[in-house]
Amino acid sequence: MADVQELMQNIKENIAKAVVGLEKPTELMLIALLARGHVLLEDVPGLGKTTLVSALARSIGCTFSRIQFTPDVLPSDVAGYTVANLSSGERSVVFGAAMAQIVLADEINRTSPKTQSALLEVMQENQLTIDGKTYPVPQPYIVLATQNPSSAIGTYPLPEAQLDRFMMKLSLGYPGKAGEIEILRRNLSSAPIETVAPVASAQDILDAIDRRREIVCSQSVMDYIVTIAEATRRDERVSLGVSTRGSIALMEACRARALISGREYASPDDVQTLCEPVLAHRLVLNRQKNPKRETEAQVLASIVRQIRVPGAS
Protein backbone atom coordinates (compact mmCIF):
# COMPACT_ATOMS: atom_id res chain seq x y z
CA MET A 1 0.00 0.00 0.00
CA ALA A 2 2.89 2.36 0.71
CA ASP A 3 3.84 2.60 -2.96
CA VAL A 4 0.32 3.68 -3.93
CA GLN A 5 0.29 6.19 -1.06
CA GLU A 6 3.56 7.68 -2.30
CA LEU A 7 2.29 7.77 -5.88
CA MET A 8 -0.89 9.60 -4.91
CA GLN A 9 1.02 12.03 -2.70
CA ASN A 10 3.38 12.86 -5.56
CA ILE A 11 0.42 13.53 -7.84
CA LYS A 12 -1.30 15.74 -5.25
CA GLU A 13 1.86 17.78 -4.69
CA ASN A 14 2.34 18.15 -8.43
CA ILE A 15 -1.22 19.39 -8.93
CA ALA A 16 -0.70 21.86 -6.08
CA LYS A 17 1.89 23.63 -8.26
CA ALA A 18 -0.95 24.87 -10.45
CA VAL A 19 -3.81 25.32 -7.96
CA VAL A 20 -4.02 26.72 -4.44
CA GLY A 21 -6.17 25.49 -1.56
CA LEU A 22 -7.84 22.63 -3.43
CA GLU A 23 -6.37 19.69 -1.53
CA LYS A 24 -9.74 18.09 -0.73
CA PRO A 25 -11.17 18.26 -4.29
CA THR A 26 -7.84 16.94 -5.59
CA GLU A 27 -7.96 13.92 -3.28
CA LEU A 28 -11.58 13.21 -4.19
CA MET A 29 -10.73 13.33 -7.89
CA LEU A 30 -7.92 10.82 -7.33
CA ILE A 31 -10.30 8.58 -5.39
CA ALA A 32 -12.72 8.69 -8.33
CA LEU A 33 -9.88 7.91 -10.75
CA LEU A 34 -8.86 4.80 -8.77
CA ALA A 35 -12.50 3.75 -8.44
CA ARG A 36 -13.03 4.17 -12.20
CA GLY A 37 -15.65 6.85 -11.66
CA HIS A 38 -16.36 10.24 -13.18
CA VAL A 39 -16.53 13.65 -11.52
CA LEU A 40 -18.81 16.67 -11.97
CA LEU A 41 -17.40 20.00 -10.77
CA GLU A 42 -20.04 22.67 -10.21
CA ASP A 43 -19.28 26.26 -9.32
CA VAL A 44 -19.34 29.78 -10.68
CA PRO A 45 -16.88 30.60 -13.50
CA GLY A 46 -13.32 31.57 -12.70
CA LEU A 47 -12.56 29.45 -9.62
CA GLY A 48 -10.06 27.06 -11.24
CA LYS A 49 -12.20 24.09 -12.29
CA THR A 50 -10.55 23.80 -15.71
CA THR A 51 -7.07 24.40 -14.28
CA LEU A 52 -7.53 21.64 -11.69
CA VAL A 53 -8.59 19.11 -14.33
CA SER A 54 -5.78 20.12 -16.68
CA ALA A 55 -3.23 19.75 -13.87
CA LEU A 56 -4.45 16.22 -13.14
CA ALA A 57 -4.14 15.24 -16.80
CA ARG A 58 -0.64 16.67 -17.02
CA SER A 59 0.42 14.93 -13.79
CA ILE A 60 -0.38 11.37 -14.85
CA GLY A 61 0.90 11.46 -18.42
CA CYS A 62 -2.33 10.32 -20.07
CA THR A 63 -3.89 11.42 -23.33
CA PHE A 64 -6.09 14.44 -22.76
CA SER A 65 -9.02 15.90 -24.65
CA ARG A 66 -11.16 18.93 -23.95
CA ILE A 67 -14.70 19.52 -25.17
CA GLN A 68 -15.87 23.11 -24.84
CA PHE A 69 -19.62 22.62 -24.74
CA THR A 70 -21.71 25.29 -26.45
CA PRO A 71 -25.28 25.14 -27.80
CA ASP A 72 -24.03 24.23 -31.29
CA VAL A 73 -21.89 21.22 -30.26
CA LEU A 74 -23.24 18.00 -31.83
CA PRO A 75 -23.22 14.41 -30.52
CA SER A 76 -20.80 13.51 -33.33
CA ASP A 77 -18.32 16.05 -31.92
CA VAL A 78 -18.32 13.98 -28.73
CA ALA A 79 -18.40 10.41 -30.05
CA GLY A 80 -17.16 10.68 -33.64
CA TYR A 81 -18.37 9.95 -37.14
CA THR A 82 -17.43 8.11 -40.33
CA VAL A 83 -16.37 9.70 -43.60
CA ALA A 84 -16.31 8.16 -47.06
CA ASN A 85 -13.51 8.50 -49.60
CA LEU A 86 -15.34 9.49 -52.79
CA SER A 87 -12.69 8.02 -55.08
CA SER A 88 -12.21 4.64 -53.37
CA GLY A 89 -15.52 4.25 -51.56
CA GLU A 90 -13.72 3.29 -48.37
CA ARG A 91 -15.03 4.58 -45.06
CA SER A 92 -12.86 5.71 -42.17
CA VAL A 93 -13.65 6.70 -38.59
CA VAL A 94 -12.96 10.14 -37.15
CA PHE A 95 -13.10 9.85 -33.37
CA GLY A 96 -14.61 12.60 -31.30
CA ALA A 97 -13.23 14.28 -28.21
CA ALA A 98 -14.39 11.45 -25.93
CA MET A 99 -11.67 9.14 -27.32
CA ALA A 100 -8.95 10.02 -24.80
CA GLN A 101 -7.95 8.83 -21.34
CA ILE A 102 -8.74 12.10 -19.54
CA VAL A 103 -11.76 13.91 -20.97
CA LEU A 104 -12.59 17.42 -19.81
CA ALA A 105 -16.22 18.20 -20.60
CA ASP A 106 -16.11 21.94 -20.00
CA GLU A 107 -19.40 23.68 -19.13
CA ILE A 108 -21.35 20.54 -19.94
CA ASN A 109 -24.68 22.15 -19.07
CA ARG A 110 -24.33 24.79 -21.79
CA THR A 111 -25.12 22.27 -24.53
CA SER A 112 -28.37 20.53 -25.42
CA PRO A 113 -29.60 17.38 -23.63
CA LYS A 114 -29.13 15.41 -26.86
CA THR A 115 -25.42 16.22 -26.92
CA GLN A 116 -25.09 15.65 -23.18
CA SER A 117 -26.50 12.15 -23.64
CA ALA A 118 -23.71 11.30 -26.09
CA LEU A 119 -21.49 10.87 -23.03
CA LEU A 120 -23.83 8.38 -21.32
CA GLU A 121 -22.60 5.24 -23.09
CA VAL A 122 -18.90 5.97 -22.77
CA MET A 123 -19.22 6.89 -19.09
CA GLN A 124 -21.02 3.65 -18.27
CA GLU A 125 -19.61 1.14 -20.78
CA ASN A 126 -16.14 2.53 -21.58
CA GLN A 127 -16.93 2.32 -25.25
CA LEU A 128 -18.16 4.50 -28.11
CA THR A 129 -20.67 3.50 -30.77
CA ILE A 130 -20.20 5.14 -34.16
CA ASP A 131 -22.58 4.17 -36.97
CA GLY A 132 -23.45 0.90 -35.24
CA LYS A 133 -19.89 -0.20 -34.44
CA THR A 134 -18.39 -0.04 -30.96
CA TYR A 135 -14.87 1.04 -30.09
CA PRO A 136 -13.27 0.69 -26.62
CA VAL A 137 -11.78 3.81 -25.07
CA PRO A 138 -8.19 3.80 -23.74
CA GLN A 139 -7.59 3.04 -20.08
CA PRO A 140 -7.52 4.49 -17.50
CA TYR A 141 -10.56 6.53 -18.46
CA ILE A 142 -12.27 9.35 -16.60
CA VAL A 143 -14.68 12.12 -17.59
CA LEU A 144 -14.20 15.29 -15.57
CA ALA A 145 -17.06 17.64 -16.34
CA THR A 146 -17.49 21.22 -15.21
CA GLN A 147 -20.77 23.07 -15.05
CA ASN A 148 -22.00 26.46 -13.99
CA PRO A 149 -24.83 26.64 -11.44
CA SER A 150 -28.21 25.80 -12.95
CA SER A 151 -29.41 29.34 -12.25
CA ALA A 152 -26.86 30.74 -14.72
CA ILE A 153 -28.16 32.08 -18.03
CA GLY A 154 -27.99 29.68 -21.00
CA THR A 155 -27.70 26.42 -19.05
CA TYR A 156 -29.56 23.13 -19.53
CA PRO A 157 -30.07 20.99 -16.40
CA LEU A 158 -28.45 17.57 -16.57
CA PRO A 159 -31.04 14.76 -16.55
CA GLU A 160 -31.11 12.38 -13.57
CA ALA A 161 -29.79 9.52 -15.72
CA GLN A 162 -26.62 11.44 -16.50
CA LEU A 163 -26.14 12.80 -12.99
CA ASP A 164 -26.31 9.22 -11.71
CA ARG A 165 -23.35 8.28 -13.89
CA PHE A 166 -21.08 10.75 -12.16
CA MET A 167 -19.47 9.07 -9.17
CA MET A 168 -19.01 12.43 -7.43
CA LYS A 169 -20.20 15.99 -7.62
CA LEU A 170 -17.83 18.56 -6.12
CA SER A 171 -17.79 22.29 -5.50
CA LEU A 172 -14.55 24.25 -5.18
CA GLY A 173 -15.72 27.43 -3.45
CA TYR A 174 -13.90 30.76 -3.27
CA PRO A 175 -10.32 30.77 -1.97
CA GLY A 176 -9.50 32.60 1.25
CA LYS A 177 -7.73 35.94 1.13
CA ALA A 178 -4.27 34.41 1.66
CA GLY A 179 -4.99 31.79 -0.99
CA GLU A 180 -6.10 34.35 -3.54
CA ILE A 181 -3.00 36.45 -2.91
CA GLU A 182 -0.89 33.34 -3.53
CA ILE A 183 -2.74 32.74 -6.79
CA LEU A 184 -1.97 36.30 -7.90
CA ARG A 185 1.69 35.90 -6.93
CA ARG A 186 2.04 32.69 -8.94
CA ASN A 187 0.58 34.36 -12.01
CA LEU A 188 3.02 37.30 -11.97
CA SER A 189 5.52 35.68 -14.32
CA SER A 190 3.75 32.85 -16.16
CA ALA A 191 0.75 30.51 -15.98
CA PRO A 192 1.34 28.01 -13.12
CA ILE A 193 -0.14 25.18 -15.20
CA GLU A 194 2.94 25.34 -17.44
CA THR A 195 5.10 24.11 -14.54
CA VAL A 196 3.18 20.83 -14.20
CA ALA A 197 4.96 17.82 -15.71
CA PRO A 198 4.06 14.10 -15.48
CA VAL A 199 5.00 12.35 -12.24
CA ALA A 200 3.12 9.11 -13.03
CA SER A 201 2.20 7.03 -16.06
CA ALA A 202 -1.04 5.47 -17.25
CA GLN A 203 0.33 2.07 -16.22
CA ASP A 204 0.97 3.37 -12.70
CA ILE A 205 -2.70 4.31 -12.43
CA LEU A 206 -3.84 0.96 -13.86
CA ASP A 207 -1.64 -0.86 -11.33
CA ALA A 208 -3.17 1.21 -8.53
CA ILE A 209 -6.67 0.38 -9.80
CA ASP A 210 -5.77 -3.31 -9.61
CA ARG A 211 -4.61 -2.81 -6.03
CA ARG A 212 -7.91 -1.14 -5.18
CA ARG A 213 -9.71 -4.33 -6.15
CA GLU A 214 -7.83 -6.10 -3.36
CA ILE A 215 -9.25 -3.81 -0.65
CA VAL A 216 -11.72 -5.62 1.62
CA CYS A 217 -15.22 -4.24 2.14
CA SER A 218 -16.78 -6.07 5.09
CA GLN A 219 -20.38 -7.16 5.42
CA SER A 220 -20.99 -4.51 8.08
CA VAL A 221 -19.72 -1.69 5.84
CA MET A 222 -21.81 -2.91 2.90
CA ASP A 223 -24.83 -3.11 5.20
CA TYR A 224 -24.14 0.47 6.35
CA ILE A 225 -24.03 1.70 2.73
CA VAL A 226 -27.26 -0.07 1.76
CA THR A 227 -29.04 1.11 4.91
CA ILE A 228 -28.23 4.72 3.98
CA ALA A 229 -29.43 4.17 0.40
CA GLU A 230 -32.68 2.57 1.57
CA ALA A 231 -33.28 5.40 4.04
CA THR A 232 -33.10 7.97 1.22
CA ARG A 233 -35.79 6.05 -0.65
CA ARG A 234 -38.17 6.11 2.33
CA ASP A 235 -37.67 9.73 3.41
CA GLU A 236 -40.72 11.86 2.57
CA ARG A 237 -38.48 14.80 1.64
CA VAL A 238 -37.01 12.75 -1.21
CA SER A 239 -38.87 11.99 -4.45
CA LEU A 240 -36.05 9.91 -5.92
CA GLY A 241 -33.56 8.21 -3.62
CA VAL A 242 -30.12 6.73 -4.16
CA SER A 243 -29.97 4.10 -6.90
CA THR A 244 -28.15 0.78 -6.72
CA ARG A 245 -25.51 2.34 -8.97
CA GLY A 246 -25.02 4.94 -6.25
CA SER A 247 -24.50 2.25 -3.60
CA ILE A 248 -21.88 0.55 -5.77
CA ALA A 249 -20.17 3.88 -6.43
CA LEU A 250 -19.94 4.62 -2.70
CA MET A 251 -18.48 1.18 -1.96
CA GLU A 252 -15.82 1.50 -4.67
CA ALA A 253 -14.96 5.04 -3.61
CA CYS A 254 -14.52 3.82 -0.02
CA ARG A 255 -12.15 1.09 -1.19
CA ALA A 256 -10.13 3.66 -3.16
CA ARG A 257 -9.92 5.97 -0.14
CA ALA A 258 -8.77 3.08 2.03
CA LEU A 259 -6.02 2.30 -0.49
CA ILE A 260 -4.83 5.91 -0.56
CA SER A 261 -4.87 5.92 3.25
CA GLY A 262 -2.70 2.80 3.41
CA ARG A 263 -5.41 0.45 4.72
CA GLU A 264 -6.40 -2.98 3.42
CA TYR A 265 -10.07 -2.51 4.30
CA ALA A 266 -12.83 0.07 3.90
CA SER A 267 -14.23 1.55 7.10
CA PRO A 268 -17.41 3.34 8.25
CA ASP A 269 -15.31 6.52 8.37
CA ASP A 270 -14.77 6.20 4.60
CA VAL A 271 -18.53 5.93 4.14
CA GLN A 272 -19.22 9.04 6.22
CA THR A 273 -16.49 11.07 4.51
CA LEU A 274 -17.57 10.16 0.98
CA CYS A 275 -21.32 10.03 1.50
CA GLU A 276 -22.03 13.63 0.46
CA PRO A 277 -19.87 13.88 -2.69
CA VAL A 278 -21.01 10.45 -3.91
CA LEU A 279 -24.70 10.41 -2.98
CA ALA A 280 -26.11 13.94 -2.54
CA HIS A 281 -26.37 14.76 -6.25
CA ARG A 282 -28.38 11.58 -6.87
CA LEU A 283 -31.28 12.76 -4.69
CA VAL A 284 -34.33 14.45 -6.18
CA LEU A 285 -36.14 16.34 -3.43
CA ASN A 286 -39.88 16.66 -2.93
CA ARG A 287 -40.25 20.41 -2.57
CA GLN A 288 -43.75 20.12 -1.10
CA LYS A 289 -42.49 17.87 1.70
CA ASN A 290 -39.43 20.03 2.34
CA PRO A 291 -40.77 23.22 3.96
CA LYS A 292 -37.35 24.15 5.36
CA ARG A 293 -35.93 24.25 1.80
CA GLU A 294 -33.03 22.02 2.79
CA THR A 295 -30.48 21.19 0.11
CA GLU A 296 -29.75 17.65 -1.05
CA ALA A 297 -26.60 17.61 1.09
CA GLN A 298 -28.50 18.77 4.17
CA VAL A 299 -31.24 16.18 3.72
CA LEU A 300 -28.65 13.44 3.23
CA ALA A 301 -26.71 14.53 6.32
CA SER A 302 -29.84 14.42 8.47
CA ILE A 303 -30.64 10.92 7.17
CA VAL A 304 -27.12 9.63 7.88
CA ARG A 305 -27.17 11.05 11.42
CA GLN A 306 -30.14 8.82 12.24
CA ILE A 307 -28.37 5.60 11.19
CA ARG A 308 -26.25 3.65 13.62
CA VAL A 309 -22.58 3.51 12.66
CA PRO A 310 -21.15 -0.06 12.59
CA GLY A 311 -19.03 -0.69 15.64
CA ALA A 312 -20.41 2.31 17.56
CA SER A 313 -21.88 1.80 21.00
Secondary structure, 3 states (H helix, E strand, C coil): CHHHHHHHHHHHHHHCCCCCCCHHHHHHHHHHHHCCCCEEEECCCCCCHHHHHHHHHHHCCCCEEEEECCCCCCHHHHCEEEEECCCCCCEEEEECCCCCCEEEEECHHHCCHHHHCHHHHHHHHCEEEECCEEEECCCCCEEEEEECCCCCCCCCCCCHHHHCCCCEEECCCCCCHHHHHHHHHHCCCCCHHHHCCCCCCHHHHHHHHHHHCCCECCHHHHHHHHHHHHHHHHCCCEEECCCHHHHHHHHHHHHHHHHHCCCCECCHHHHHHHHHHHHHHHCEECHHHCCCCCCHHHHHHHHHHCCCCCCCC
